[in-house]
Amino acid sequence: MEFISIRIITADVARLVGFYERATGVRASWFGEDFAELRTTSATLAIGSTRTVALFAPGAARPADNRSVIIEFLVDDVDGVHKNLTGFVEEFVNEPTTMPWGNRSLLLRDPDGNLVNFFTPVTPAAIAKFAR
C-alpha cells in the first residue's frame, strides 16, 4: 500500500487552492472548477468542492468542519515560511516552536479552519528521520 493523497472538501475551491499555492509555493493542477491537486514529491493535497461529495456519498463530508486532522508539510526553513505568511494567514495557532520530538513547527489554520503544520527537523534524530 502507498499513501497518495489527502482531500479537503470546501465550499470555495479557488480560495482554498489560492491559499495553499501561496503557503506552499506549489502550483495546482486543475481538473475542472470543482477539483484541483497540489502535488509534491511524497503526496498530493487534493481540494474538491462540496459538489464532488455527492459522487461518493451525499452528505459524507462537510466543508470547514475538521477539528481532528492536521495537514503537515516538511519545509527547509519554518521561520522563513512564518515570515512569508505573516500578513497573509488570518490565524496562527502557534508561532514557530521547537517540539520535544525535534521538529520546529508552525501551526496555523487555512481559510476553512483546517489545521496546517509546517515543520523543519532541527535535532540530529529528527534530521536523520527525514533525511532524503
C-alpha positions in Angstrom: 0.0 0.0 0.0 1.1 3.5 -0.7 -0.3 6.7 0.8 -1.1 9.0 -2.1 -3.2 12.0 -1.0 -5.5 13.8 1.4 -8.5 15.6 0.1 -10.1 18.7 1.6 -13.8 19.4 0.7 -14.6 23.1 0.6 -17.4 25.4 -0.5 -14.8 27.7 -2.2 -12.2 25.7 -4.2 -10.5 28.7 -5.8 -10.0 30.4 -2.4 -8.5 27.3 -0.8 -6.3 26.4 -3.7 -5.0 30.0 -3.8 -4.2 29.8 -0.1 -2.3 26.5 -0.5 -0.4 27.7 -3.6 0.8 30.8 -1.7 1.5 28.8 1.5 3.5 26.0 -0.2 4.8 27.6 -3.4 3.3 24.6 -5.3 1.1 25.4 -8.3 -2.1 23.4 -8.5 -3.3 21.3 -11.4 -7.0 21.9 -12.1 -9.4 19.2 -13.3 -12.5 21.4 -13.8 -13.8 24.1 -11.5 -14.6 21.6 -8.7 -11.3 19.8 -8.3 -7.6 20.7 -8.1 -4.4 19.0 -6.8 -1.2 20.3 -5.4 1.4 17.5 -6.0 4.6 17.2 -4.0 7.3 14.5 -4.3 5.8 12.5 -1.5 2.0 13.1 -1.6 -0.8 15.1 -3.1 -3.2 17.6 -1.5 -6.4 17.4 -3.4 -9.1 20.1 -3.0 -12.7 19.3 -4.1 -15.9 21.3 -4.0 -18.9 20.2 -2.0 -20.5 19.2 -5.3 -18.0 16.3 -5.6 -19.2 14.7 -2.3 -22.4 13.6 -4.0 -20.4 11.5 -6.4 -19.1 9.4 -3.4 -21.9 9.6 -0.9 -24.2 12.6 -0.4 -23.5 14.3 3.0 -20.5 12.2 3.8 -18.2 15.2 4.1 -18.9 18.7 5.3 -16.6 21.7 4.4 -14.9 23.7 7.2 -15.9 21.0 9.8 -12.5 19.4 10.6 -11.2 19.5 14.2 -9.1 16.4 14.3 -6.7 16.3 11.3 -3.5 18.3 10.9 -2.2 18.7 7.4 1.6 18.7 7.5 4.4 20.0 5.3 8.1 19.4 5.7 10.0 22.6 4.8 13.6 23.7 4.8 13.0 26.8 6.9 9.9 27.0 9.0 10.9 30.5 10.3 11.1 31.7 6.7 7.7 30.2 6.0 6.3 32.1 9.0 7.8 35.4 7.8 6.4 34.8 4.3 2.9 34.0 5.6 2.7 36.8 8.2 0.0 39.3 6.9 -1.5 36.6 4.7 -2.6 34.0 7.2 -5.5 35.0 9.3 -4.9 32.7 12.3 -1.6 31.4 13.5 -2.3 28.9 16.2 1.3 28.7 17.3 4.4 30.7 16.3 7.5 28.7 15.3 8.2 26.4 18.3 10.7 23.6 18.8 8.8 20.5 19.8 10.1 17.8 22.2 10.4 15.4 19.3 12.9 17.6 17.5 10.9 19.5 14.9 10.5 23.3 14.8 6.8 23.7 13.9 4.4 26.5 12.8 0.8 25.7 13.3 -1.9 27.7 11.6 -5.4 27.5 10.2 -6.3 27.6 6.5 -9.3 29.7 5.3 -11.7 26.8 6.1 -10.3 26.4 9.6 -8.2 23.2 8.9 -5.0 23.0 11.0 -1.8 23.1 8.9 1.6 22.4 10.3 4.8 23.5 8.6 7.9 21.9 10.2 11.6 21.7 9.9 13.6 19.0 11.7 16.3 20.6 13.9 17.7 17.9 16.3 20.0 15.2 15.0 17.4 12.5 15.5 14.7 14.4 13.7 17.0 15.4 10.8 18.0 11.7 10.4 14.4 10.7 10.4 13.6 12.9 7.4 16.9 12.6 5.5 16.3 12.4 1.8 
